[in-house]
Amino acid sequence: MDVKKRVEELSEEMISQLGRLVKYDSKRGEALPGKPFGEGPAAVLAEALQLAEEMGFETKNLDNYCGYAQIGEGKDIIGIAAHLDIVPAGEGWSTDPFTLTRKGDVLYGRGVSDDKGAVIASLYALKVLQEEGIALNKRIRVIMGCAEETGSPCMVHYGQVEEPVTVGFTPDAEFPGIYGEKGMMALLVKSKNTKIIDMNGGFVTNAVCNHCITVVPAAEVEAEALRKALEKTPLKEFTVKEEDGKLTIDAVGVAAHASTPLLGVNAASYTMKALAEAGMQDDFVDYYNSHIGTACNGEGFGINVEDDYGNLTFNNGIVKTEDGVISCTIDIRVPVTYTPEKMRELIAPYLEDEKGSCTIVNQVESLFFPLDSPMVKALHQAYIDVTGDTERQMQVIGGGTYAKEVPGIIAFGCGWQDEDNHIHNADEFLKLDQFKLQVEIYVQAIKNLLAL
């Protein structure tokens, strides 16, 4: 079979099927009886499993935590772990985020690249393999999770109720593959003795805070000085309004994934920097600028570290005010050779002072596979076989994927090193030629894994 030709023939059908998934606002919601992540994730899982049944695959719903579609037979399982949940749509879209919109050969919608498009590409890879009629000496299982964006409890549940995966991949990063993933560390910073009346911003912990509204007493900072300070920042836009003895700062930055915070513009961080430059004297403004700041490297907490595989990244995602206390969520991606114990040792002296406090909320160890391991080599070769590209190399990344929750797999695709698909941002998109190429690569990848 000419796989490229067959995928081309199936492409319009693939687009239509992707539209069936994009229409669901499948961000995690309030837990309900039998629906641990709320209505949206359960509904999109039901739709995906229905789609897979229509394609002739064996399917199973695992208590609405996740589900799978499967072909083949044998003791071993090639697992392809993709996710159906999304981050909130956020602001700034030029299309309806929950309607698949095609402009030429580009598809727009929340989840088209992260990660609903990969679900469809993986299912169609199974379809092509079935049509080829090759011997399947292993079970090939597309596992579809419903809470990857909020810590992956869906895959924890999978490990509790299902057989383990033997080898495989998660199509939730970049080609030609990811052989290492940084560790993670989550902090919660809180204010002490602040004059800030209100500060709220951000839409998810694992993205740069792209919009922040801050209210301060007008007596604490001069409005014109504040405007001049804000003009010096890279904010996309801002306003400063004075009313009833208060200044309201509405700052708009740029969203980006928390693993690449330098690609964004943090609205909260640049608001705090401007307040200090304009002359506001405040304990938490001082604490924020000295501990969090705009550098994105953790230097304010003594954790500006790196190794041969990358540097630490540091991102403030959500800022909110409750009962006069401002809190900030901090998402840290830790170089792979630094253990959780070492990070706790480094940050310990910076957790508490008279102007603010910080607690460690969570830590996740790094993931690392040698480049010469059979699975890694098989997947990399599949990419080369299909694309002919020997220039791009496998990477270590700051993003966390299902590979940390599903032993024996690595991240492989579905994005591209030189393409920003606006993941976690407005106008998320997927190019049609790349959508089709994903299927071709996954067909070859499964063939290579069958040979192990």
C-alpha positions as CSV (number, residue, x, y, z in Angstrom):
1,M,0.0,0.0,0.0
2,D,1.1,3.5,-0.7
3,V,0.6,5.0,2.7
4,K,1.1,8.6,1.6
5,K,-1.6,8.2,-1.1
6,R,-4.0,6.5,1.3
7,V,-3.6,9.2,3.9
8,E,-4.3,11.8,1.3
9,E,-7.5,10.0,0.3
10,L,-8.6,9.9,4.0
11,S,-7.7,13.6,4.8
12,E,-11.1,15.1,4.3
13,E,-12.6,12.4,6.5
14,M,-9.9,13.1,9.1
15,I,-10.8,16.8,9.1
16,S,-14.5,16.0,9.6
17,Q,-13.7,13.6,12.5
18,L,-11.5,16.2,14.2
19,G,-14.4,18.6,14.1
20,R,-16.5,16.2,16.1
21,L,-14.0,16.5,19.0
22,V,-13.2,20.2,18.7
23,K,-16.9,21.1,19.3
24,Y,-16.6,20.0,22.9
25,D,-15.3,22.4,25.6
26,S,-13.5,19.6,27.3
27,K,-11.6,21.6,30.0
28,R,-11.7,19.9,33.4
29,G,-14.8,20.8,35.4
30,E,-16.4,20.0,38.7
31,A,-16.5,16.3,39.5
32,L,-19.9,14.7,39.1
33,P,-21.1,11.1,39.9
34,G,-19.4,8.9,37.3
35,K,-17.7,11.9,35.7
36,P,-14.5,12.6,37.7
37,F,-13.5,15.6,35.5
38,G,-17.0,17.0,34.8
39,E,-19.3,17.0,31.8
40,G,-17.0,18.2,29.0
41,P,-14.3,15.6,29.3
42,A,-16.8,12.8,29.7
43,A,-18.8,14.0,26.6
44,V,-15.7,14.2,24.4
45,L,-14.5,10.8,25.5
46,A,-17.9,9.3,24.6
47,E,-17.6,10.9,21.2
48,A,-14.1,9.7,20.6
49,L,-15.0,6.1,21.6
50,Q,-18.0,6.3,19.3
51,L,-15.8,7.4,16.5
52,A,-13.4,4.6,17.1
53,E,-16.2,2.0,17.2
54,E,-17.4,3.4,13.8
55,M,-13.9,2.7,12.5
56,G,-14.2,-0.9,13.6
57,F,-11.9,-0.9,16.6
58,E,-12.4,-2.5,20.0
59,T,-13.1,0.2,22.6
60,K,-13.3,0.5,26.4
61,N,-14.3,3.4,28.7
62,L,-12.4,3.3,31.9
63,D,-14.8,5.0,34.3
64,N,-14.6,8.3,32.3
65,Y,-11.1,8.9,33.4
66,C,-9.9,7.7,30.0
67,G,-10.7,5.1,27.4
68,Y,-9.0,3.3,24.6
69,A,-9.3,2.0,21.1
70,Q,-7.4,-1.2,20.2
71,I,-6.5,-3.5,17.3
72,G,-4.1,-6.5,17.2
73,E,-3.4,-9.4,19.5
74,G,-0.7,-10.7,21.7
75,K,0.7,-10.3,25.2
76,D,2.5,-7.0,24.6
77,I,0.9,-3.6,24.2
78,I,2.1,-0.7,22.0
79,G,0.5,2.2,23.8
80,I,-0.3,5.6,22.2
81,A,-1.4,7.9,25.0
82,A,-3.1,11.1,23.8
83,H,-5.4,13.5,25.6
84,L,-8.9,14.9,24.9
85,D,-9.0,17.6,27.6
86,I,-8.0,21.2,26.8
87,V,-6.9,24.3,28.6
88,P,-9.5,27.0,28.7
89,A,-10.0,28.8,25.4
90,G,-9.0,32.2,26.9
91,E,-9.3,35.5,25.1
92,G,-8.3,36.9,21.7
93,W,-9.6,34.3,19.2
94,S,-10.4,35.4,15.7
95,T,-12.5,32.2,15.2
96,D,-14.9,30.2,17.4
97,P,-12.5,28.0,19.5
98,F,-15.1,25.3,19.6
99,T,-15.9,25.1,15.9
100,L,-13.2,23.6,13.6
101,T,-12.5,26.4,11.1
102,R,-10.6,25.8,7.9
103,K,-8.8,28.7,6.2
104,G,-7.1,27.3,3.2
105,D,-5.0,24.5,4.4
106,V,-4.9,25.6,8.1
107,L,-7.3,24.3,10.7
108,Y,-8.2,26.4,13.8
109,G,-9.8,25.4,17.1
110,R,-8.9,24.7,20.7
111,G,-7.2,21.3,20.8
112,V,-6.4,20.9,17.1
113,S,-2.7,20.6,18.1
114,D,-3.0,19.9,21.8
115,D,-4.1,17.1,21.6
116,K,-7.3,16.3,19.7
117,G,-5.6,16.3,16.3
118,A,-3.1,13.7,17.6
119,V,-6.0,11.5,18.7
120,I,-7.4,11.5,15.2
121,A,-4.0,11.0,13.6
122,S,-3.3,8.0,15.9
123,L,-6.7,6.4,15.1
124,Y,-6.2,6.8,11.4
125,A,-2.7,5.3,11.7
126,L,-4.5,2.2,13.1
127,K,-7.0,2.3,10.2
128,V,-4.2,2.4,7.6
129,L,-2.4,-0.5,9.4
130,Q,-5.6,-2.6,9.4
131,E,-6.1,-1.9,5.7
132,E,-2.5,-2.9,4.9
133,G,-3.3,-6.3,6.5
134,I,0.1,-6.7,8.1
135,A,0.6,-9.2,11.0
136,L,0.0,-7.5,14.3
137,N,1.9,-9.5,16.9
138,K,1.2,-6.9,19.6
139,R,-1.9,-5.1,20.7
140,I,-1.9,-1.5,19.5
141,R,-3.9,0.7,21.9
142,V,-4.7,4.4,21.5
143,I,-5.3,5.5,25.1
144,M,-7.4,8.7,25.3
145,G,-7.1,10.6,28.6
146,C,-9.3,13.3,30.0
147,A,-7.1,15.3,32.4
148,E,-3.6,15.7,31.1
149,E,-3.6,19.4,31.5
150,T,-4.3,19.2,35.2
151,G,-1.8,16.6,36.4
152,S,-2.8,13.5,34.5
153,P,-4.8,11.6,37.2
154,C,-6.5,9.9,34.2
155,M,-3.3,8.0,33.5
156,V,-2.8,7.2,37.2
157,H,-6.3,5.5,37.0
158,Y,-5.3,3.7,33.8
159,G,-2.3,2.2,35.6
160,Q,-4.6,1.1,38.5
161,V,-7.2,-0.7,36.3
162,E,-5.4,-1.8,33.1
163,E,-2.4,-3.9,31.9
164,P,0.8,-1.9,31.6
165,V,2.0,-0.7,28.2
166,T,5.1,-2.4,26.9
167,V,6.5,0.3,24.6
168,G,4.9,3.3,22.9
169,F,4.7,7.0,22.7
170,T,2.5,10.0,23.5
171,P,1.9,12.3,20.6
172,D,1.9,15.5,22.7
173,A,5.2,17.2,22.1
174,E,7.4,17.6,19.0
175,F,9.1,15.5,16.3
176,P,11.6,13.9,16.0
177,G,11.0,12.9,19.6
178,I,11.6,13.7,23.3
179,Y,14.1,11.5,25.2
180,G,14.0,13.5,28.3
181,E,11.4,15.7,30.2
182,K,12.4,18.1,32.9
183,G,11.1,17.6,36.4
184,M,8.4,19.9,37.8
185,M,8.0,22.0,40.9
186,A,4.9,23.9,41.9
187,L,5.0,26.8,44.3
188,L,2.3,29.0,45.9
189,V,3.5,32.5,46.8
190,K,1.4,34.7,49.2
191,S,1.6,38.3,50.2
192,K,2.1,39.9,53.6
193,N,1.2,43.5,54.5
194,T,0.3,44.7,51.0
195,K,-1.4,48.0,50.1
196,I,-2.6,46.5,46.8
197,I,-6.4,46.4,47.0
198,D,-7.0,43.7,44.4
199,M,-5.0,41.8,41.8
200,N,-6.3,39.1,39.6
201,G,-4.9,37.6,36.4
202,G,-4.1,34.5,34.4
203,F,-6.3,31.6,33.2
204,V,-4.4,28.5,34.0
205,T,-1.3,27.6,36.1
206,N,0.7,26.1,33.2
207,A,0.6,29.2,31.0
208,V,2.0,32.7,31.2
209,C,-0.3,35.2,32.9
210,N,-1.5,37.1,29.8
211,H,-4.0,39.5,31.4
212,C,-4.0,41.1,34.8
213,I,-6.2,43.7,36.5
214,T,-4.7,45.4,39.6
215,V,-6.2,48.0,41.8
216,V,-4.1,50.2,44.1
217,P,-4.7,53.3,46.2
218,A,-4.2,56.4,44.1
219,A,-2.4,58.0,47.0
220,E,0.4,55.3,46.8
221,V,1.6,56.0,43.2
222,E,1.2,58.8,40.7
223,A,-0.9,57.9,37.7
224,E,1.3,59.6,35.1
225,A,4.5,58.1,36.5
226,L,2.8,54.7,36.3
227,R,1.8,55.1,32.7
228,K,5.3,56.1,31.8
229,A,6.7,53.0,33.5
230,L,4.2,50.7,31.8
231,E,5.1,52.3,28.4
232,K,8.6,50.9,28.8
233,T,7.4,47.3,29.2
234,P,6.7,44.8,26.4
235,L,3.0,44.6,27.3
236,K,0.7,44.5,24.3
237,E,-1.6,47.1,25.8
238,F,-2.6,48.7,29.1
239,T,-4.9,51.3,30.7
240,V,-4.6,53.2,33.9
241,K,-7.9,54.6,35.2
242,E,-8.4,56.7,38.3
243,E,-11.7,56.7,40.2
244,D,-12.8,57.0,43.8
245,G,-9.3,57.3,45.1
246,K,-8.1,54.2,43.3
247,L,-6.0,53.4,40.2
248,T,-7.0,50.4,38.1
249,I,-4.3,49.0,35.9
250,D,-5.6,46.7,33.1
251,A,-2.5,45.0,31.5
252,V,-2.5,42.7,28.5
253,G,0.5,40.5,27.8
254,V,1.1,37.4,25.7
255,A,0.2,33.9,26.7
256,A,2.7,31.1,26.3
257,H,3.2,27.6,27.7
258,A,4.8,27.6,31.1
259,S,7.7,25.5,29.8
260,T,8.7,28.3,27.5
261,P,7.8,31.5,29.5
262,L,10.2,33.7,27.6
263,L,7.9,33.3,24.6
264,G,5.2,35.2,26.5
265,V,4.8,38.5,28.2
266,N,3.6,38.2,31.8
267,A,1.1,40.9,32.6
268,A,1.3,40.5,36.3
269,S,5.1,40.6,36.4
270,Y,5.3,43.7,34.3
271,T,2.6,45.4,36.3
272,M,4.6,44.8,39.4
273,K,7.8,46.1,37.8
274,A,6.0,49.2,36.7
275,L,4.5,49.9,40.1
276,A,8.0,49.8,41.6
277,E,9.5,52.0,38.9
278,A,6.7,54.5,39.4
279,G,7.6,54.8,43.1
280,M,5.1,52.6,44.9
281,Q,6.4,51.5,48.3
282,D,4.8,48.2,49.2
283,D,6.1,45.0,50.8
284,F,4.6,42.6,48.3
285,V,5.6,44.7,45.3
286,D,9.2,44.5,46.7
287,Y,8.8,40.7,47.4
288,Y,7.3,40.0,44.0
289,N,10.0,41.9,42.1
290,S,12.9,40.4,44.1
291,H,11.6,36.8,44.1
292,I,9.5,36.4,41.0
293,G,10.3,39.3,38.7
294,T,10.4,39.1,34.9
295,A,13.5,36.9,34.4
296,C,11.8,33.5,34.2
297,N,14.8,31.7,35.6
298,G,14.1,31.4,39.3
299,E,17.1,33.5,40.4
300,G,15.0,35.2,43.0
301,F,14.5,31.9,44.8
302,G,18.1,30.8,44.4
303,I,17.3,28.1,41.8
304,N,18.8,29.6,38.7
305,V,20.3,26.2,37.6
306,E,21.0,24.3,34.4
307,D,22.7,21.2,33.2
308,D,23.9,19.7,29.8
309,Y,20.2,19.2,28.8
310,G,18.7,22.6,29.6
311,N,18.1,25.3,32.1
312,L,15.4,25.9,34.7
313,T,12.3,27.8,33.7
314,F,10.0,29.7,36.1
315,N,6.5,31.0,35.4
316,N,3.7,32.8,37.3
317,G,0.4,31.6,35.9
318,I,-2.5,32.7,38.1
319,V,-2.7,35.7,40.4
320,K,-5.7,36.2,42.7
321,T,-6.8,38.1,45.7
322,E,-8.8,36.5,48.6
323,D,-9.5,38.2,51.9
324,G,-6.8,40.8,51.3
325,V,-4.1,38.2,50.5
326,I,-2.6,38.0,47.0
327,S,-1.5,34.5,45.9
328,C,0.6,33.5,42.8
329,T,0.9,30.1,41.3
330,I,4.5,29.3,40.2
331,D,5.2,26.6,37.6
332,I,8.9,25.5,37.5
333,R,10.5,23.1,35.0
334,V,13.6,21.5,36.5
335,P,16.7,20.3,34.6
336,V,16.7,16.5,34.3
337,T,19.8,15.9,36.5
338,Y,18.4,17.9,39.5
339,T,16.5,15.7,41.9
340,P,13.5,16.9,44.0
341,E,15.6,16.6,47.1
342,K,18.3,18.9,45.6
343,M,15.7,21.5,44.6
344,R,14.2,21.6,48.1
345,E,17.7,22.1,49.5
346,L,18.3,25.1,47.1
347,I,15.0,26.8,47.7
348,A,14.7,26.3,51.4
349,P,16.4,29.6,52.5
350,Y,14.0,31.6,50.3
351,L,10.6,30.3,51.4
352,E,9.8,32.8,54.1
353,D,10.6,36.5,54.9
354,E,8.8,39.5,56.4
355,K,7.3,40.6,53.1
356,G,6.0,37.3,51.6
357,S,5.9,33.6,51.9
358,C,6.2,30.6,49.6
359,T,5.3,26.9,49.9
360,I,6.2,23.9,47.8
361,V,2.9,22.5,46.5
362,N,4.1,19.6,44.4
363,Q,7.2,18.1,42.8
364,V,7.5,15.6,39.9
365,E,10.7,13.8,39.0
366,S,12.3,14.1,35.6
367,L,12.1,11.5,32.8
368,F,15.2,10.4,30.8
369,F,15.8,7.6,28.3
370,P,19.2,7.0,26.6
371,L,19.3,7.9,23.0
372,D,20.5,4.4,22.1
373,S,17.6,2.6,23.8
374,P,15.7,0.3,21.3
375,M,12.4,2.2,21.6
376,V,13.9,5.6,21.2
377,K,15.9,4.5,18.1
378,A,12.9,2.8,16.6
379,L,10.8,6.0,16.8
380,H,13.5,8.3,15.6
381,Q,14.1,6.1,12.6
382,A,10.4,6.2,11.8
383,Y,10.6,9.9,11.6
384,I,13.6,9.8,9.4
385,D,12.1,7.0,7.2
386,V,9.0,9.2,6.4
387,T,10.5,12.7,6.3
388,G,14.1,12.1,5.2
389,D,15.1,14.7,7.8
390,T,18.4,13.8,9.6
391,E,19.1,17.4,10.7
392,R,16.6,17.8,13.5
393,Q,17.6,15.9,16.7
394,M,15.6,14.5,19.5
395,Q,15.3,16.8,22.5
396,V,15.0,17.2,26.2
397,I,12.0,19.5,27.0
398,G,10.5,21.5,29.8
399,G,6.9,20.3,29.1
400,G,5.5,17.4,30.9
401,T,3.6,14.7,29.1
402,Y,1.9,11.4,29.8
403,A,5.4,9.7,29.5
404,K,5.9,10.6,33.2
405,E,2.7,8.7,34.1
406,V,2.9,5.8,31.6
407,P,6.1,3.8,32.2
408,G,7.9,2.7,29.0
409,I,6.9,5.5,26.6
410,I,8.3,8.8,25.4
411,A,6.8,11.8,23.7
412,F,6.9,11.6,19.9
413,G,5.3,14.4,17.8
414,C,2.7,15.6,17.1
415,G,4.2,19.1,16.7
416,W,7.3,20.4,15.0
417,Q,10.4,22.0,16.4
418,D,10.2,25.1,14.1
419,E,6.4,25.6,14.4
420,D,4.5,27.6,17.0
421,N,0.9,26.2,16.8
422,H,-0.3,28.7,19.5
423,I,-0.8,25.8,21.9
424,H,-2.4,27.3,25.1
425,N,-2.9,30.5,23.3
426,A,-5.6,32.1,21.1
427,D,-6.0,30.9,17.5
428,E,-4.5,27.5,18.1
429,F,-3.9,25.9,14.6
430,L,-2.8,22.8,12.7
431,K,-1.6,22.8,9.1
432,L,-3.2,20.2,7.0
433,D,0.0,18.9,5.5
434,Q,1.4,18.3,9.0
435,F,-1.8,16.6,10.1
436,K,-1.4,14.1,7.2
437,L,2.3,13.7,7.9
438,Q,1.6,12.8,11.5
439,V,-0.4,9.8,10.3
440,E,2.3,8.6,8.0
441,I,4.9,8.9,10.7
442,Y,2.8,7.1,13.2
443,V,2.1,4.2,10.8
444,Q,5.8,3.7,10.4
445,A,6.5,4.1,14.1
446,I,4.0,1.4,15.0
447,K,5.6,-0.9,12.3
448,N,9.1,-0.3,13.9
449,L,7.7,-1.0,17.4
450,L,6.1,-4.2,16.2
451,A,9.6,-5.4,15.1
452,L,11.1,-4.9,18.6
